[in-house]
Amino acid sequence: MKDWAGVGEAYSASYAALCAGTFPLLQAALGAAHGRTLLDVGSGDGTLADAWATAGWMVTACEPEPSMRAVSSARHPRVRVLDGALPGLPFADGSFDVVIANFVLNHVATPRTAAAELRRVARSAVAATTWTLSPSWLWAEVTRRAVLAPLAGQRLPESEDFERTAEGFEGMLRDAGWRGVGVVEHTWTWTVAPDVLWASVEGGVAGAGALYAALDTEERQRFRRAFDEVVDERLVDGVLPLEHRAAIASCSLL
């Protein structure tokens, strides 16, 4: 799985805004807060956790990466952020009214086991998202043009893996004990400045950042030239309009 060590600042300055694009649909699925408690698992820099708090939820954030927790505490001090990771969360059964995991199950080594753990600590509802069209499509094009080998991802065991479609996500969650789960797909366009995307690469964020970190000087130059070519072709009024798509799942436990 991807190594997120030390990337808190770079992630917060780039992909945090993209990942928050699921918030309106998650909010619609879970309804009004009405004083309920919510656990945000894999909360990253706290952007989404703070949005839940603004909407009236009593929020606890849970994030295993120290640099993410540091950014979260600095930028969103009203949200309590704890150290904890799937698939063994440090909470008793049914500790929170609602538990969410936004773009987390697609990063863990044991997604089915992790999904069952999310359900375990939830009392009334649980929700999760995964990419069905992730940011990697852009970087795959850059890598191809740079004539570089793509980053080899770790294969999950068959017993844990799932098809990266809405149907595959739903099936995996059902296998993990999410009864009556509903899944919708959400497509949105993230408009981002090229320098923000490039800063994410140099900051080591996600697969593109890991690939770039492993390149030698000449390969990095090729990667940058390929990036500039892709940007030139897609730039609109100084920004890149990039389409993304996610499966958003929610399940009532009542």
C-alpha positions as CSV (number, residue, x, y, z in Angstrom):
1,M,0.0,0.0,0.0
2,K,1.1,3.6,-0.4
3,D,3.3,5.2,2.1
4,W,1.8,8.4,3.5
5,A,4.6,9.2,6.0
6,G,5.4,12.9,6.2
7,V,3.1,14.1,3.5
8,G,0.5,15.9,5.7
9,E,1.4,19.5,4.5
10,A,1.6,18.5,0.8
11,Y,-1.7,16.5,1.0
12,S,-3.5,19.4,2.7
13,A,-2.3,21.9,0.1
14,S,-3.5,19.7,-2.8
15,Y,-5.7,16.6,-2.7
16,A,-7.6,17.4,0.5
17,A,-9.8,19.7,-1.5
18,L,-10.5,17.0,-4.1
19,C,-11.3,14.3,-1.5
20,A,-13.8,16.7,0.2
21,G,-15.9,16.6,-3.0
22,T,-17.9,13.7,-1.6
23,F,-19.1,15.6,1.4
24,P,-22.5,16.8,0.0
25,L,-23.6,13.3,-0.9
26,L,-22.3,11.8,2.4
27,Q,-24.2,14.5,4.2
28,A,-27.4,13.8,2.3
29,A,-27.1,10.1,3.0
30,L,-26.6,10.6,6.8
31,G,-29.1,13.4,7.3
32,A,-29.0,16.2,9.9
33,A,-26.7,15.9,12.9
34,H,-29.3,16.3,15.7
35,G,-26.5,16.2,18.2
36,R,-25.2,12.8,17.1
37,T,-21.6,11.6,17.4
38,L,-19.4,10.9,14.3
39,L,-16.1,9.2,13.9
40,D,-14.1,10.1,10.8
41,V,-11.6,7.2,10.2
42,G,-8.5,8.0,8.2
43,S,-9.3,11.7,8.6
44,G,-6.2,13.0,6.9
45,D,-5.6,16.7,7.4
46,G,-9.1,17.2,9.0
47,T,-10.8,19.0,6.2
48,L,-13.8,16.7,6.1
49,A,-13.9,16.3,9.9
50,D,-14.2,20.1,10.2
51,A,-17.0,20.2,7.7
52,W,-18.9,17.7,9.7
53,A,-18.3,19.7,12.8
54,T,-19.6,22.8,11.1
55,A,-22.7,20.9,10.2
56,G,-23.4,20.3,13.9
57,W,-21.9,16.8,14.5
58,M,-19.9,15.9,17.6
59,V,-16.8,14.8,15.7
60,T,-13.9,12.6,16.6
61,A,-11.2,12.2,14.0
62,C,-8.9,9.1,13.8
63,E,-5.7,9.2,11.7
64,P,-2.6,7.0,12.0
65,E,-0.1,9.3,10.2
66,P,1.6,11.9,12.5
67,S,2.1,14.5,9.9
68,M,-1.6,14.4,9.0
69,R,-2.6,14.7,12.7
70,A,-0.2,17.7,13.1
71,V,-1.8,19.6,10.2
72,S,-5.3,18.7,11.4
73,S,-4.6,20.0,14.9
74,A,-3.1,23.2,13.6
75,R,-5.7,24.0,11.0
76,H,-8.8,22.5,12.6
77,P,-8.2,22.7,16.4
78,R,-11.9,22.3,17.4
79,V,-11.8,18.7,16.0
80,R,-10.2,16.1,18.4
81,V,-7.9,13.9,16.4
82,L,-6.7,10.6,17.8
83,D,-4.0,8.1,16.7
84,G,-5.7,5.0,15.3
85,A,-5.7,2.8,12.2
86,L,-7.8,0.1,10.5
87,P,-8.3,-2.7,10.9
88,G,-8.0,-2.4,14.7
89,L,-9.6,0.8,15.9
90,P,-9.1,1.7,19.6
91,F,-12.9,2.0,20.3
92,A,-15.5,-0.3,21.9
93,D,-18.4,-1.7,19.9
94,G,-21.0,0.9,19.0
95,S,-18.9,3.8,20.3
96,F,-20.2,6.4,17.8
97,D,-23.6,7.0,16.2
98,V,-22.1,7.3,12.8
99,V,-18.7,6.2,11.4
100,I,-17.3,7.3,8.0
101,A,-14.2,6.5,6.0
102,N,-13.7,8.7,3.0
103,F,-11.2,7.2,0.5
104,V,-9.7,4.9,3.1
105,L,-10.9,1.3,2.1
106,N,-9.1,1.7,-1.2
107,H,-5.8,2.3,0.6
108,V,-5.8,-0.4,3.4
109,A,-4.2,-3.8,3.0
110,T,-7.4,-5.6,4.2
111,P,-10.4,-3.7,2.9
112,R,-13.0,-6.3,3.9
113,T,-11.7,-6.7,7.4
114,A,-11.5,-2.9,7.7
115,A,-15.1,-2.5,6.5
116,A,-16.3,-4.9,9.1
117,E,-14.3,-2.9,11.7
118,L,-16.0,0.4,10.7
119,R,-19.4,-1.3,11.2
120,R,-18.3,-2.7,14.6
121,V,-17.7,0.7,16.2
122,A,-20.8,2.3,14.6
123,R,-24.2,2.4,16.5
124,S,-26.7,3.7,13.9
125,A,-25.0,4.2,10.5
126,V,-21.8,3.7,8.6
127,A,-20.6,5.2,5.3
128,A,-17.5,4.9,3.1
129,T,-16.3,5.9,-0.3
130,T,-13.9,4.7,-2.9
131,W,-12.6,5.9,-6.2
132,T,-14.1,4.5,-9.4
133,L,-12.2,7.1,-11.5
134,S,-9.3,8.2,-9.3
135,P,-6.6,10.9,-9.7
136,S,-4.2,8.2,-11.0
137,W,-5.6,8.5,-14.5
138,L,-3.8,11.8,-15.1
139,W,-0.5,10.5,-13.7
140,A,-0.8,7.3,-15.7
141,E,-0.8,9.5,-18.8
142,V,2.2,11.5,-17.6
143,T,4.1,8.3,-16.8
144,R,3.3,6.9,-20.3
145,R,4.5,10.0,-22.1
146,A,7.7,10.1,-20.0
147,V,8.4,6.5,-21.1
148,L,8.6,5.3,-17.5
149,A,7.5,2.1,-15.9
150,P,4.4,2.7,-13.7
151,L,4.7,2.2,-10.0
152,A,4.1,-1.5,-9.2
153,G,1.3,-1.7,-6.7
154,Q,1.0,-4.3,-4.0
155,R,-1.6,-7.0,-4.9
156,L,-4.1,-7.7,-2.3
157,P,-5.0,-11.2,-1.3
158,E,-8.0,-12.5,-3.3
159,S,-10.0,-12.9,-0.1
160,E,-9.7,-9.1,0.6
161,D,-9.6,-7.5,-2.8
162,F,-12.6,-6.1,-4.7
163,E,-13.5,-4.8,-8.1
164,R,-13.1,-1.0,-8.3
165,T,-16.6,-0.3,-9.4
166,A,-19.8,0.7,-7.6
167,E,-21.0,-2.9,-7.8
168,G,-17.8,-4.3,-6.7
169,F,-17.6,-1.9,-3.7
170,E,-21.2,-2.8,-2.7
171,G,-20.5,-6.5,-2.9
172,M,-17.4,-6.2,-0.8
173,L,-19.3,-4.2,1.9
174,R,-22.1,-6.8,1.9
175,D,-19.5,-9.5,2.5
176,A,-18.2,-7.5,5.4
177,G,-21.6,-7.4,7.1
178,W,-23.1,-4.2,5.8
179,R,-26.7,-5.2,5.4
180,G,-29.0,-3.1,3.3
181,V,-26.1,-1.0,2.0
182,G,-26.9,1.6,-0.7
183,V,-24.3,2.8,-3.2
184,V,-24.4,5.8,-5.5
185,E,-21.8,7.1,-7.9
186,H,-20.8,10.7,-7.9
187,T,-18.9,12.5,-10.7
188,W,-17.4,15.9,-10.2
189,T,-14.8,18.2,-11.7
190,W,-11.9,19.4,-9.6
191,T,-10.4,22.6,-10.9
192,V,-6.8,22.8,-9.8
193,A,-3.8,24.9,-10.6
194,P,-0.9,23.0,-12.2
195,D,1.6,24.2,-9.5
196,V,-0.6,22.7,-6.8
197,L,-0.6,19.3,-8.6
198,W,3.2,19.5,-9.1
199,A,3.7,20.4,-5.4
200,S,1.8,17.2,-4.5
201,V,4.3,15.2,-6.6
202,E,7.3,16.8,-5.0
203,G,5.7,16.4,-1.6
204,G,5.4,12.6,-2.1
205,V,1.7,12.4,-2.1
206,A,0.0,9.2,-3.3
207,G,1.2,7.0,-6.1
208,A,2.6,9.8,-8.3
209,G,4.6,11.2,-5.4
210,A,6.0,7.7,-4.6
211,L,6.9,7.1,-8.2
212,Y,8.7,10.5,-8.5
213,A,10.7,10.0,-5.3
214,A,12.1,6.7,-6.8
215,L,13.3,8.3,-10.1
216,D,16.8,9.5,-10.8
217,T,17.6,13.0,-12.0
218,E,17.1,12.3,-15.7
219,E,13.9,10.4,-15.2
220,R,12.5,13.3,-13.1
221,Q,13.3,15.7,-15.9
222,R,11.3,13.5,-18.3
223,F,8.5,13.2,-15.9
224,R,8.3,17.0,-15.5
225,R,8.4,17.5,-19.3
226,A,5.6,15.0,-19.8
227,F,3.6,16.7,-17.0
228,D,4.0,20.1,-18.7
229,E,2.8,18.6,-22.0
230,V,-0.3,17.2,-20.4
231,V,-1.0,20.5,-18.7
232,D,-0.6,22.5,-21.9
233,E,-3.2,20.3,-23.6
234,R,-5.8,20.5,-20.7
235,L,-5.3,23.9,-19.3
236,V,-8.5,26.1,-19.3
237,D,-8.2,29.7,-18.0
238,G,-5.1,28.9,-16.0
239,V,-6.5,25.8,-14.2
240,L,-7.0,22.1,-15.0
241,P,-10.6,20.8,-15.0
242,L,-10.1,17.2,-14.0
243,E,-13.0,14.8,-13.8
244,H,-13.2,12.3,-10.9
245,R,-15.8,9.7,-9.9
246,A,-16.5,7.9,-6.6
247,A,-18.8,5.2,-5.2
248,I,-20.4,6.4,-2.0
249,A,-21.9,3.8,0.3
250,S,-24.1,4.2,3.3
251,C,-25.8,1.6,5.6
252,S,-28.3,2.1,8.4
253,L,-27.8,-0.3,11.4
254,L,-31.1,0.5,13.0
